Amino acid sequence: MRKKTKNMLKRTYADPDLKAMPLESFEPSSLSLSILQAVYESTYLNCFLVGGALRSEFMGAAPRDYDVHLFPHAPIRMSTAEALKNIRQSLRQIPHMQEIGGRNSLASQYGVLRYKFRNAHDIDIVVHREPRTLENMAMYGDATINAIAMDKDGKTLCHPKMPEHIRDEVYAIRVTGEYTARALKRFHKRSDRFGHFQLMPPEEYAKTL
């Protein structure tokens, strides 16, 4: 749907052969499930909660925001503007869901719809043109501890190193090439949460595999 999203889905990783695993001991919050189910019931698109919100819940903390990724069942052929218009209209059916910024916002131009849920919870809904699976998105994170995804039924998959690295307080960056600098920047911006974690660059992380 947007060039930026397409490129993001083509990230390169230090661990391309690893596969996502079930996070069977994890129980997502009722709020996370209700958000996904509401988005699905209004759009009937594949929707996955990805990354930070689930990581926070796994760590026993309240999420600061929620990243929901929407995927069609088949490639979208209509224009970006038309697709976003249709999805925005569908999301209006969700009670207590208020859009932030509107269709002319910078985020919307990049395929991200921003909402406030129940006047308290920030939700970014990222709209993609091509289908993806839960397995794809569970292994999407830039760092091992961010590689986690859940579907509307509560099935949760994660990077095989995620539980171990959270336990051992290791922030292992997986993305390589041009994405490494972005991942490092994100880590330093999150110093209030992860400053005590051991930072492991992708070259060092690859040696542990």
Summary of the structure (lengths in Angstrom):
residues: 209
radius of gyration: 16.8
end to end distance: 34.3
largest distance: 49.0
contacts: 635
relative contact order: 0.19
helix: 37%
strand: 22%
